[in-house]
Amino acid sequence: MGYPFPLASVTVPSLIEASRNNRIRPSGTSAMPTAPDTVSPSSPTGKRPLLSAILPMYNEAGNLARLFERLEGVLGRLRMDYEIICIDDGSRDGTFEALLFHRLRNPRIKPVRLSRNFGKEAAMAAGLERAAGAAVVLLDSDLQHPPELIEAMVAHWRDGAEMVYARRTSRDTDGWLRRTLTRAYYRLYRALSEVDLPPGAGDFRLLDRRVVDAIIAMPERRRFLKGMMAWVGFRQVAIPYEPEARHAGSSTWNFWRLFTLAFDGLASFTTLPLRIWSVIGLFVALVAMAYGGVIAVRTLVYGVDVPGYASLMVATLFLGGVQLICLGVLGDYLGRVFEEVKRRPVYLVAEAAGFGEAEQTAAKASPPVLADPAVPEPARERSSDTASLTLASQRS
């Protein structure tokens, strides 16, 4: 669908004026005269979308205009029906309200607002469970993943590939410490895990319907999607790319969040850390027994009185540290079991638009700054039960 005005000049009054002139169709109103096809909840053309684009978002309101301009241009050139599923992961900058206004212009845009910030992995899971396309594309909303690469991904998919992932060729834009830690992590992951995680592979990729269904069927709550997508296998193709500069805003990924995600990735696909600490415990026990034998021989045979307050303290502190580390690793795995047993949903949906009555909950299309009484409020998409949150169902 084309733009009735330049995206850079999109404003609330211009959207409403375009709505009056039937140049765009607000959600919940009758179809435009130029669109004779019957509109269904899943697709503006009444057909099953062939390509689903999933965009997790957190405080990305400043990127939306440029993002949709480039993304819709690419999807339009593909001559495929499509849907754009935007998962607002608890943003505080009006991202969801901005998405609703963009939906007035293009009903293929389907915003989903989670009840709070659940993290990027949960947001991507929410998008995958709602995607209806035969192919699904995951990409970031800050334009560091160039949407133009989707054309090459679709070409490989049409040639038979079931997963096409973008592989970062260099990390010159990262600092020295981050580059070093990233390389070390990928090597450690391949050494400890049964999953071959390709170096430089991120979340930017195209998935065939079979791959999406396989990932959705995996029931775990603590998710590391890059590892899950590598674990399922299927025919995979890599495309090299260079990430672009962030269009607006700043990254919310700090060192601690990256460390947590990295540890989640290891703990989700290997129990080798538990075995390693078993080996370390056995080694320390053997060393202690050997040292005890040496002391016994020196005392009983040679009559040497072995003073040992300092050595005793060092040994005690060392063994105590080893035990605490071992308990920490064991406790982390036990905590994961506890979280899985509780079976809480991965995420909660507060509002959604474009998925039918079941998930549309009071999708307000007009912010309170519009105080002009001459301007009517745009149509709203509502659910039959606006007070309840939609629990994320797990398909097995």
KEGU-617282 format. One line per 4 residues: number of its first residue (from 1); for each residue x, y, z of N, C-alpha, C, O. Coordinates in steps of 0.05 Angstrom, whole numbers. Layout:
NUM	X:Y:Z:X:Y:Z:X:Y:Z:X:Y:Z | ...;
This chain:
1	17:-24:0:0:0:0:18:25:0:36:26:16 | 12:44:-17:29:67:-19:24:87:3:4:85:18 | 41:107:5:39:127:25:23:151:14:29:160:-7 | 2:160:28:-13:183:19:2:209:24:-6:230:14;
5	24:208:40:40:232:45:67:222:54:70:199:62 | 88:238:53:115:229:61:115:222:90:103:235:107 | 128:199:97:129:190:124:141:210:143:133:212:166 | 161:225:133:174:244:151:155:266:160:161:279:181;
9	133:270:146:115:292:153:90:281:166:70:296:168 | 90:256:175:66:245:187:60:259:214:77:259:231 | 36:270:217:28:282:241:-1:272:247:-14:262:230 | -9:276:272:-36:268:279:-58:282:263:-75:268:252;
13	-57:309:259:-77:322:242:-77:312:214:-99:309:201 | -53:307:202:-53:299:175:-65:271:171:-77:265:151 | -61:254:191:-73:227:190:-103:229:191:-117:215:176 | -114:246:208:-143:248:210:-154:261:185:-176:252:176;
17	-141:281:174:-151:293:150:-151:274:127:-169:273:111 | -129:257:125:-129:237:104:-151:217:108:-163:207:89 | -157:211:133:-180:192:139:-206:204:129:-222:189:118 | -210:230:132:-235:242:123:-238:240:93:-260:237:82;
21	-215:243:79:-216:243:50:-215:215:38:-212:212:13 | -217:194:55:-217:166:46:-191:158:33:-190:139:17 | -170:172:40:-144:164:29:-131:142:46:-114:127:36 | -139:140:71:-131:118:88:-156:109:103:-175:123:105;
25	-155:84:113:-178:73:126:-172:67:155:-156:50:161 | -184:82:174:-180:75:202:-191:47:208:-209:37:195 | -179:35:229:-186:8:237:-215:8:245:-224:25:260 | -230:-12:236:-257:-16:245:-278:-2:227:-302:-5:232;
29	-269:12:206:-288:26:188:-290:10:162:-276:-10:159 | -308:19:145:-312:5:119:-288:8:102:-272:26:105 | -285:-10:82:-261:-11:65:-262:13:46:-283:24:41 | -238:20:36:-235:42:17:-247:34:-10:-248:10:-16;
33	-257:53:-25:-268:46:-51:-248:33:-70:-256:18:-88 | -222:38:-65:-202:26:-83:-194:-2:-75:-176:-14:-88 | -205:-13:-53:-197:-39:-44:-222:-57:-43:-234:-59:-22 | -229:-70:-65:-254:-85:-66:-252:-111:-51:-273:-123:-46;
37	-228:-121:-45:-226:-147:-32:-238:-146:-4:-237:-126:9 | -248:-169:5:-258:-171:32:-235:-172:51:-216:-186:48 | -238:-156:72:-217:-154:92:-222:-175:114:-244:-177:125 | -202:-191:120:-203:-210:141:-185:-202:164:-168:-185:161;
41	-189:-213:188:-172:-205:211:-143:-211:206:-126:-197:218 | -136:-231:190:-108:-238:187:-94:-225:164:-70:-224:164 | -109:-213:145:-96:-201:122:-114:-181:110:-138:-186:107 | -104:-157:101:-120:-137:89:-132:-146:62:-151:-133:53;
45	-122:-166:50:-132:-175:24:-150:-200:27:-159:-211:6 | -155:-209:51:-172:-232:55:-157:-258:51:-169:-279:51 | -130:-258:47:-115:-281:42:-96:-286:65:-90:-267:81 | -86:-310:67:-65:-316:87:-40:-302:79:-30:-305:57;
49	-28:-286:97:-3:-271:90:19:-291:84:23:-311:98 | 33:-285:62:55:-303:54:80:-296:69:96:-314:74 | 84:-271:76:108:-263:90:101:-247:115:86:-227:113 | 111:-255:138:107:-241:163:133:-229:172:153:-243:174;
53	133:-203:178:156:-190:189:151:-184:218:130:-172:225 | 169:-193:236:166:-189:265:187:-170:274:211:-173:270 | 178:-149:288:196:-128:298:192:-124:328:172:-111:335 | 209:-134:345:208:-128:373:217:-99:378:235:-89:365;
57	203:-85:396:208:-56:399:208:-49:429:192:-60:445 | 227:-32:436:227:-20:462:237:9:459:260:14:454 | 219:28:463:224:57:460:236:63:433:257:74:430 | 221:56:412:230:60:384:212:79:369:212:78:345;
61	198:97:383:180:115:369:194:132:349:183:139:328 | 219:140:355:234:157:336:243:143:311:252:157:292 | 242:117:310:252:102:287:229:93:269:235:84:246 | 204:95:277:182:82:263:178:93:235:174:77:216;
65	178:119:231:172:131:205:192:121:184:184:111:163 | 218:124:190:238:115:171:238:85:168:242:74:146 | 233:70:190:232:41:188:211:31:170:216:15:152 | 186:41:172:164:32:155:168:41:127:160:27:108;
69	180:64:123:185:74:95:203:54:81:197:47:58 | 224:45:93:243:27:80:231:-1:79:233:-15:58 | 219:-11:101:209:-38:102:186:-42:83:186:-62:68 | 167:-24:82:145:-28:64:153:-25:35:141:-37:17;
73	174:-9:30:184:-7:2:196:-34:-7:191:-42:-29 | 210:-47:11:222:-73:4:200:-94:1:200:-108:-19 | 181:-95:19:159:-115:17:142:-110:-7:131:-129:-19 | 139:-85:-15:123:-79:-39:137:-89:-64:124:-98:-83;
77	163:-87:-65:178:-97:-88:177:-127:-91:181:-138:-113 | 173:-141:-69:172:-170:-70:147:-181:-83:146:-205:-90 | 126:-164:-86:101:-173:-98:89:-196:-82:79:-215:-94 | 90:-194:-56:79:-214:-38:61:-201:-18:65:-178:-10;
81	40:-216:-10:24:-206:11:40:-208:37:58:-225:40 | 36:-190:56:52:-189:79:37:-178:103:16:-166:100 | 48:-183:127:39:-170:151:63:-162:167:84:-175:166 | 61:-140:182:83:-129:198:73:-130:227:57:-114:235;
85	84:-149:242:76:-152:270:97:-138:288:120:-145:288 | 87:-118:302:105:-101:318:99:-106:348:76:-101:357 | 118:-117:362:115:-124:390:127:-102:408:151:-99:409 | 110:-86:420:118:-65:438:124:-78:466:105:-85:480;
89	149:-80:473:157:-93:497:159:-74:521:180:-70:533 | 136:-62:527:134:-44:550:147:-17:546:159:-7:565 | 145:-6:522:157:20:517:144:42:533:121:40:542 | 160:64:538:150:87:553:150:113:537:146:134:548;
93	155:111:511:158:135:495:135:138:475:138:154:456 | 113:124:479:91:126:460:94:109:435:81:115:415 | 110:88:436:114:71:413:88:58:404:82:58:380 | 72:48:423:48:34:415:27:53:403:14:46:383;
97	25:77:414:6:97:402:15:105:374:-2:108:356 | 41:107:370:51:113:343:45:90:324:39:95:300 | 47:66:333:41:43:316:12:43:308:5:36:286 | -6:50:326:-34:51:320:-40:71:297:-57:66:280;
101	-26:94:298:-30:114:277:-19:104:250:-31:109:229 | 3:90:251:14:78:226:-5:57:215:-7:53:191 | -19:43:233:-39:23:224:-62:36:210:-74:23:193 | -69:61:217:-90:75:202:-83:77:173:-101:75:156;
105	-58:81:167:-49:83:139:-46:56:126:-53:53:102 | -36:37:141:-31:10:129:-41:-11:149:-28:-16:169 | -64:-23:144:-75:-43:162:-59:-69:164:-65:-86:180 | -39:-72:147:-21:-95:149:-3:-93:174:8:-113:182;
109	-1:-69:185:15:-65:209:-2:-74:233:-24:-63:237 | 8:-92:249:-7:-104:271:8:-100:297:26:-116:303 | 1:-80:312:16:-75:337:6:-93:360:-18:-98:362 | 25:-101:377:19:-116:401:34:-103:424:58:-99:422;
113	20:-97:445:33:-85:469:33:-105:491:12:-114:500 | 57:-112:501:59:-130:524:53:-114:550:57:-90:550 | 45:-128:571:37:-115:595:60:-101:610:56:-83:626 | 84:-110:605:109:-98:616:132:-106:599:129:-120:578;
117	156:-98:607:180:-106:592:188:-135:600:197:-139:622 | 184:-153:581:191:-181:586:218:-189:574:228:-211:579 | 230:-171:558:255:-177:545:251:-184:516:230:-192:507 | 273:-182:501:271:-185:472:264:-214:464:249:-218:445;
121	274:-234:479:269:-262:473:238:-267:475:227:-281:458 | 226:-257:496:197:-261:499:182:-246:478:161:-255:468 | 191:-222:470:177:-206:450:178:-221:423:158:-222:408 | 201:-232:416:203:-248:391:185:-272:392:173:-280:372;
125	184:-285:415:166:-308:418:137:-300:414:122:-315:401 | 129:-277:424:102:-267:420:96:-263:390:74:-268:380 | 116:-252:376:112:-248:347:110:-274:332:94:-277:314 | 127:-293:338:127:-319:324:101:-333:328:91:-346:309;
129	89:-332:352:64:-345:357:40:-332:342:19:-345:339 | 43:-308:334:22:-294:320:26:-292:290:9:-284:275 | 50:-299:280:56:-297:252:41:-319:236:40:-342:244 | 28:-311:214:13:-329:198:26:-334:171:14:-349:155;
133	49:-323:166:61:-326:139:74:-352:134:81:-367:153 | 77:-359:109:92:-382:101:122:-378:106:137:-398:109 | 130:-353:107:158:-346:114:156:-323:134:138:-306:132 | 174:-323:154:174:-304:175:202:-291:177:222:-305:177;
137	203:-265:178:228:-250:180:229:-237:207:211:-223:215 | 251:-241:221:257:-227:247:278:-206:242:299:-211:230 | 272:-181:251:292:-160:248:288:-139:270:265:-136:280 | 309:-125:276:307:-104:297:294:-79:285:291:-76:261;
141	285:-62:304:270:-38:296:287:-13:295:277:9:288 | 313:-15:301:329:9:302:344:14:275:361:32:274 | 338:-2:255:349:0:228:378:-8:226:392:-2:207 | 389:-21:247:415:-33:245:415:-58:227:435:-65:216;
145	391:-70:226:387:-92:207:375:-80:182:351:-72:182 | 389:-78:160:379:-65:135:356:-81:124:360:-104:116 | 332:-70:121:309:-84:110:314:-93:81:302:-113:73 | 331:-79:66:336:-87:38:347:-115:36:345:-127:14;
149	359:-126:57:370:-153:56:348:-174:55:354:-197:48 | 324:-167:61:301:-186:60:298:-197:32:290:-220:28 | 303:-180:11:299:-190:-16:318:-213:-22:309:-233:-34 | 343:-212:-13:361:-235:-17:352:-259:-1:355:-282:-10;
153	342:-254:23:333:-276:40:309:-291:26:309:-315:26 | 291:-276:16:268:-288:2:277:-303:-22:265:-324:-28 | 296:-293:-37:307:-307:-60:318:-334:-52:313:-354:-66 | 333:-336:-31:344:-361:-21:321:-379:-12:322:-404:-16;
157	301:-368:1:279:-384:11:264:-396:-13:256:-419:-12 | 260:-381:-34:247:-392:-58:263:-414:-71:252:-431:-85 | 289:-413:-67:307:-433:-78:308:-458:-60:322:-478:-68 | 294:-459:-38:293:-483:-22:304:-481:6:301:-499:22;
161	317:-458:13:328:-455:40:305:-452:60:285:-438:54 | 308:-465:83:287:-463:104:294:-443:126:277:-437:143 | 319:-435:127:327:-414:145:350:-398:132:369:-410:123 | 346:-372:131:366:-355:119:374:-334:140:357:-317:147;
165	398:-335:150:406:-317:171:428:-298:162:445:-305:146 | 427:-274:172:447:-253:166:471:-257:185:467:-257:209 | 494:-259:173:519:-263:189:536:-238:188:544:-229:167 | 541:-227:211:557:-202:213:586:-208:206:598:-226:218;
169	597:-194:187:623:-200:177:645:-187:194:668:-197:194 | 640:-165:208:660:-152:224:647:-138:248:623:-132:247 | 663:-133:268:653:-118:292:671:-94:297:677:-88:320 | 679:-81:276:696:-57:279:683:-35:295:697:-19:308;
173	656:-34:294:642:-12:309:641:-18:339:635:0:354 | 646:-43:347:646:-50:376:673:-43:388:693:-41:374 | 673:-40:414:697:-35:428:715:-60:429:705:-82:424 | 740:-57:437:759:-79:437:749:-100:457:750:-124:451;
177	741:-92:481:732:-111:501:708:-127:492:708:-152:496 | 689:-114:480:665:-128:471:672:-148:448:661:-170:448 | 689:-140:430:697:-158:408:711:-183:420:706:-205:411 | 729:-178:439:744:-201:451:725:-220:465:727:-244:462;
181	707:-209:481:688:-225:497:669:-240:478:662:-263:484 | 661:-227:456:643:-241:437:656:-264:424:644:-286:422 | 681:-261:415:695:-283:403:699:-306:423:696:-329:416 | 707:-299:447:711:-319:468:685:-334:474:686:-358:478;
185	663:-320:474:638:-333:480:630:-353:459:621:-375:465 | 632:-345:434:625:-364:412:642:-389:413:633:-411:408 | 668:-385:418:686:-409:421:678:-426:444:677:-451:442 | 672:-414:467:664:-429:490:637:-443:485:633:-466:493;
189	619:-430:472:593:-441:466:596:-466:448:583:-487:454 | 612:-464:428:615:-487:410:630:-510:424:626:-533:417 | 647:-503:443:662:-524:457:645:-538:478:647:-562:482 | 627:-524:491:611:-536:512:584:-546:503:574:-565:515;
193	572:-534:483:545:-541:475:545:-560:451:564:-562:436 | 523:-575:450:518:-593:427:508:-578:402:506:-590:381 | 502:-552:405:492:-536:384:515:-520:371:531:-508:385 | 516:-521:345:536:-505:330:525:-478:324:510:-474:304;
197	532:-458:340:522:-431:337:541:-416:318:564:-412:325 | 532:-409:294:550:-396:275:560:-369:285:544:-353:295 | 586:-364:283:596:-338:291:584:-315:275:582:-317:251 | 577:-294:289:566:-271:275:536:-273:269:525:-254:259;
201	524:-296:275:495:-299:270:479:-286:292:484:-290:315 | 460:-269:284:443:-256:304:414:-264:300:408:-286:291 | 396:-246:308:367:-251:305:356:-244:278:334:-252:272 | 371:-230:261:362:-222:235:362:-246:216:384:-254:208;
205	339:-257:210:337:-281:194:309:-286:184:290:-274:194 | 308:-302:163:282:-311:152:278:-340:160:296:-356:157 | 254:-347:169:247:-374:177:224:-385:160:204:-371:156 | 227:-409:151:205:-422:137:183:-430:158:189:-432:182;
209	159:-435:148:137:-441:166:143:-466:183:136:-467:207 | 157:-486:171:164:-510:186:182:-503:210:180:-515:231 | 201:-485:205:220:-477:227:205:-463:249:209:-468:272 | 187:-445:241:171:-430:261:155:-448:278:154:-446:302;
213	141:-468:265:125:-486:281:142:-503:299:133:-509:322 | 166:-510:291:184:-526:308:192:-510:332:194:-521:355 | 198:-484:329:207:-468:351:184:-463:370:187:-463:395 | 160:-458:359:136:-453:377:130:-478:394:121:-475:416;
217	136:-502:383:130:-526:397:149:-531:421:144:-548:437 | 171:-516:422:190:-519:444:179:-504:469:175:-480:467 | 175:-518:491:159:-506:513:174:-490:534:162:-479:552 | 201:-488:532:215:-475:554:209:-446:557:202:-432:538;
221	211:-436:581:205:-408:588:230:-390:585:228:-368:573 | 253:-399:595:278:-384:592:289:-390:564:299:-412:560 | 287:-371:546:293:-376:518:318:-362:508:324:-340:516 | 332:-377:492:355:-366:477:350:-373:448:358:-394:438;
225	336:-355:434:326:-362:407:348:-367:387:344:-384:369 | 370:-354:389:392:-360:370:400:-389:373:405:-403:352 | 402:-399:397:408:-427:401:386:-446:393:391:-467:381 | 361:-438:398:338:-454:390:337:-457:359:331:-478:349;
229	342:-435:346:340:-435:316:363:-451:304:360:-463:283 | 386:-452:318:408:-469:309:402:-498:315:410:-516:300 | 389:-504:338:384:-531:346:364:-545:328:368:-569:323 | 344:-531:318:323:-545:302:334:-555:275:323:-573:263;
233	357:-543:266:368:-553:241:355:-542:216:352:-518:213 | 346:-560:198:335:-553:172:357:-542:154:380:-538:162 | 350:-536:129:369:-526:110:374:-496:114:355:-480:113 | 399:-489:120:405:-461:128:425:-449:108:443:-463:97;
237	422:-423:104:439:-408:86:447:-382:101:430:-369:113 | 472:-374:99:482:-350:112:486:-328:91:495:-333:68 | 479:-304:98:483:-280:81:500:-260:97:492:-252:118 | 523:-253:86:540:-233:101:528:-205:99:515:-198:79;
241	531:-190:121:521:-163:121:537:-146:141:550:-157:159 | 535:-120:137:547:-101:156:524:-85:169:508:-73:155 | 522:-85:196:501:-70:209:504:-41:205:526:-30:204 | 481:-27:202:481:2:198:481:16:225:476:3:246;
245	486:42:225:484:57:250:455:59:259:437:60:242 | 451:61:284:424:63:295:412:90:286:425:111:288 | 387:89:276:375:113:265:369:134:287:374:157:283 | 358:125:309:351:144:331:351:129:357:349:104:358;
249	355:144:379:355:132:405:382:119:411:401:122:397 | 382:104:433:406:90:442:399:62:450:377:56:457 | 419:44:450:415:16:457:410:13:486:421:27:503 | 392:-5:493:386:-11:521:401:-36:531:397:-45:554;
253	419:-47:515:434:-71:522:459:-63:537:478:-52:524 | 460:-67:563:484:-62:578:500:-88:583:491:-109:574 | 522:-85:597:539:-109:600:525:-131:616:528:-154:609 | 510:-124:636:497:-144:653:476:-159:637:474:-183:640;
257	460:-145:621:439:-158:605:452:-177:584:442:-199:580 | 474:-168:572:488:-185:553:500:-210:567:499:-232:556 | 511:-206:591:522:-229:606:500:-249:613:504:-273:611 | 477:-238:622:455:-256:629:445:-272:605:440:-296:607;
261	442:-258:582:434:-272:558:454:-294:550:447:-316:542 | 480:-287:552:501:-306:545:500:-331:563:502:-353:554 | 496:-326:589:495:-349:608:470:-365:603:470:-390:604 | 448:-352:597:423:-366:590:427:-384:566:418:-407:565;
265	442:-374:546:448:-390:523:463:-416:529:457:-437:518 | 483:-413:546:499:-437:554:482:-456:571:482:-480:566 | 468:-446:591:454:-463:609:430:-476:595:421:-497:604 | 420:-465:574:396:-476:560:403:-500:542:386:-515:535;
269	429:-502:535:435:-523:516:458:-541:524:468:-557:508 | 466:-540:549:487:-558:558:486:-561:589:480:-542:603 | 492:-585:599:496:-589:627:525:-593:634:532:-602:656 | 542:-586:615:571:-590:619:582:-575:643:600:-585:656;
273	573:-550:649:583:-537:673:580:-553:698:597:-552:716 | 558:-568:701:554:-585:724:575:-607:724:586:-614:745 | 581:-619:701:601:-640:700:629:-629:705:646:-642:718 | 634:-605:695:660:-592:699:666:-589:729:688:-595:739;
277	646:-579:744:650:-575:773:651:-602:787:664:-603:809 | 640:-622:777:644:-649:789:673:-658:786:684:-669:804 | 684:-653:762:712:-659:757:730:-642:775:749:-653:786 | 724:-616:777:740:-599:794:739:-608:823:759:-609:837;
281	715:-616:833:713:-626:860:729:-651:864:742:-654:885 | 728:-669:845:744:-694:847:774:-687:848:789:-699:863 | 783:-668:831:811:-661:830:820:-649:856:841:-655:866 | 804:-630:867:811:-618:893:812:-639:915:830:-637:932;
285	794:-658:915:794:-679:935:819:-696:933:831:-703:954 | 828:-703:909:852:-718:905:877:-703:914:894:-714:927 | 878:-677:908:900:-661:917:901:-659:947:923:-661:959 | 878:-656:960:877:-655:989:886:-681:1001:901:-681:1021;
289	878:-703:990:886:-729:1000:916:-733:997:930:-743:1015 | 927:-725:974:956:-727:969:971:-710:989:992:-719:1000 | 962:-685:993:976:-668:1012:974:-678:1040:993:-676:1055 | 951:-690:1048:949:-702:1074:968:-726:1077:979:-730:1099;
293	972:-741:1056:991:-763:1057:1019:-754:1061:1035:-765:1076 | 1027:-732:1047:1054:-720:1050:1058:-711:1079:1079:-716:1091 | 1038:-698:1091:1041:-689:1118:1044:-712:1137:1060:-711:1156 | 1028:-733:1133:1029:-757:1150:1057:-770:1149:1068:-777:1170;
297	1068:-772:1125:1094:-785:1122:1116:-768:1136:1132:-779:1150 | 1115:-741:1132:1135:-724:1144:1134:-724:1174:1154:-722:1188 | 1110:-727:1185:1107:-727:1214:1114:-754:1226:1129:-755:1246 | 1104:-776:1215:1108:-802:1226:1136:-814:1220:1148:-827:1237;
301	1146:-809:1196:1171:-821:1188:1195:-804:1195:1214:-813:1207 | 1193:-778:1189:1215:-760:1193:1213:-744:1218:1232:-730:1226 | 1191:-745:1231:1187:-730:1256:1187:-700:1253:1194:-685:1271 | 1179:-691:1229:1178:-662:1224:1151:-651:1232:1130:-661:1223;
305	1152:-632:1250:1127:-619:1258:1119:-598:1237:1134:-578:1233 | 1097:-602:1224:1089:-585:1202:1071:-562:1213:1048:-567:1219 | 1082:-538:1215:1065:-515:1223:1046:-508:1200:1054:-509:1177 | 1022:-500:1206:1004:-497:1183:981:-478:1187:960:-482:1173;
309	983:-458:1204:961:-440:1207:955:-425:1181:932:-424:1172 | 976:-414:1168:972:-399:1143:962:-418:1121:943:-412:1107 | 976:-441:1118:967:-460:1097:940:-471:1102:925:-476:1083 | 933:-474:1128:906:-484:1134:885:-463:1126:864:-470:1115;
313	890:-438:1131:871:-417:1124:868:-415:1093:846:-412:1083 | 891:-417:1079:890:-415:1050:874:-439:1039:857:-435:1021 | 879:-463:1049:865:-486:1040:835:-484:1046:818:-491:1029 | 828:-474:1070:800:-472:1077:785:-452:1059:763:-457:1049;
317	798:-429:1055:786:-408:1038:783:-418:1009:763:-413:996 | 804:-432:999:803:-443:972:780:-463:969:764:-461:950 | 778:-482:987:757:-502:985:730:-489:989:711:-498:976 | 728:-470:1007:702:-456:1010:694:-441:985:670:-442:977;
321	713:-428:971:707:-415:946:697:-434:925:678:-429:910 | 711:-457:923:703:-477:903:675:-487:909:659:-491:890 | 669:-492:934:642:-502:941:621:-481:934:599:-488:925 | 626:-455:940:607:-435:934:602:-432:904:579:-429:896;
325	623:-433:888:619:-432:859:603:-456:850:585:-453:833 | 610:-479:860:595:-503:852:565:-501:860:548:-508:844 | 560:-491:884:532:-487:892:518:-466:875:494:-469:869 | 533:-445:867:521:-425:849:512:-436:823:490:-431:813;
329	529:-453:810:522:-465:785:499:-484:788:480:-484:772 | 500:-500:809:479:-519:814:452:-504:820:431:-512:811 | 454:-482:835:431:-467:842:418:-454:817:394:-452:816 | 435:-446:798:423:-434:774:407:-454:758:386:-448:748;
333	418:-478:755:403:-499:741:378:-507:757:357:-511:745 | 380:-508:783:356:-514:799:335:-492:797:311:-498:796 | 344:-467:795:325:-445:792:311:-447:765:287:-440:763 | 325:-455:744:312:-459:718:291:-481:719:269:-478:708;
337	297:-502:733:277:-523:737:252:-512:752:229:-518:745 | 257:-496:772:235:-484:788:218:-466:770:193:-467:772 | 230:-450:753:215:-433:735:199:-449:715:176:-442:709 | 210:-470:705:195:-487:685:172:-501:699:150:-503:687;
341	175:-509:723:154:-524:737:130:-505:743:107:-514:743 | 136:-480:749:114:-461:754:96:-457:730:72:-450:733 | 107:-460:706:92:-458:681:78:-431:678:55:-430:669 | 91:-410:686:80:-383:680:83:-377:651:102:-387:638;
345	66:-360:640:69:-353:612:94:-337:607:104:-324:624 | 105:-340:583:129:-325:575:124:-295:575:143:-280:580 | 100:-287:569:93:-259:567:63:-256:571:48:-275:570 | 54:-231:574:26:-224:576:20:-202:556:36:-183:553;
349	-2:-204:542:-10:-184:522:-30:-165:535:-51:-175:545 | -25:-139:534:-44:-120:544:-63:-110:523:-87:-107:527 | -52:-104:499:-69:-94:477:-57:-105:451:-33:-110:448 | -75:-108:431:-67:-117:405:-87:-107:384:-110:-103:391;
353	-78:-103:360:-95:-94:338:-88:-109:313:-65:-112:306 | -109:-119:300:-105:-132:274:-106:-162:275:-102:-175:255 | -112:-174:299:-112:-203:301:-140:-214:306:-143:-237:315 | -161:-198:302:-188:-208:308:-197:-199:336:-181:-188:351;
357	-222:-206:342:-234:-196:367:-221:-208:392:-222:-196:413 | -208:-231:389:-197:-245:413:-176:-229:427:-173:-231:451 | -160:-214:411:-137:-200:424:-138:-170:421:-118:-157:429 | -158:-159:410:-159:-129:407:-172:-118:432:-196:-121:437;
361	-157:-104:448:-166:-93:473:-162:-63:474:-140:-54:480 | -183:-48:468:-183:-19:471:-159:-7:458:-144:8:471 | -155:-11:432:-132:0:418:-138:29:412:-150:36:391 | -131:47:429:-137:75:427:-121:88:405:-96:86:405;
365	-134:101:386:-120:112:363:-115:142:364:-105:153:345 | -122:155:386:-119:184:388:-107:191:415:-118:184:436 | -83:204:416:-71:212:441:-86:235:453:-101:249:439 | -83:240:479:-99:261:492:-91:289:485:-104:308:493;
369	-69:293:469:-61:320:462:-79:332:441:-78:357:437 | -97:317:429:-116:328:409:-139:340:424:-158:326:432 | -139:366:428:-160:380:443:-179:395:425:-198:407:435 | -175:394:398:-192:409:380:-219:395:377:-220:373:367;
373	-242:407:386:-268:393:385:-277:389:357:-295:373:352 | -266:404:338:-275:400:310:-263:375:297:-273:367:276 | -243:364:310:-230:340:299:-241:316:312:-238:313:337 | -255:298:298:-267:274:311:-245:254:318:-224:254:306;
377	-251:239:338:-232:218:347:-232:196:327:-254:187:319 | -209:185:318:-208:163:299:-222:138:312:-224:136:336 | -229:120:293:-243:96:302:-224:79:319:-200:80:316 | -236:64:337:-221:48:355:-227:18:349:-249:11:341;
381	-207:2:355:-211:-27:354:-212:-37:383:-194:-32:399 | -234:-50:390:-238:-58:417:-242:-88:419:-251:-101:400 | -237:-99:441:-242:-126:447:-268:-128:463:-277:-108:475 | -281:-151:463:-305:-155:478:-300:-154:508:-318:-150:524;
385	-275:-159:516:-268:-158:544:-243:-141:547:-221:-151:545 | -247:-115:552:-224:-97:552:-210:-97:579:-188:-85:581 | -220:-110:599:-207:-109:625:-187:-132:630:-171:-130:648 | -188:-152:613:-171:-175:617:-146:-174:600:-146:-163:578;
389	-125:-186:610:-101:-190:595:-102:-216:580:-114:-235:590 | -90:-217:557:-90:-241:541:-65:-257:548:-43:-249:545 | -70:-281:559:-47:-299:566:-36:-311:541:-50:-319:523 | -9:-312:540:4:-324:517:1:-354:518:11:-367:537;
393	-12:-365:499:-17:-394:498:8:-408:487:21:-398:469 | 14:-431:498:37:-447:488:27:-469:471:12:-486:480 | 36:-470:446:29:-491:428:50:-514:430:74:-509:428 | 40:-538:433:58:-560:435:55:-579:412:69:-599:410;
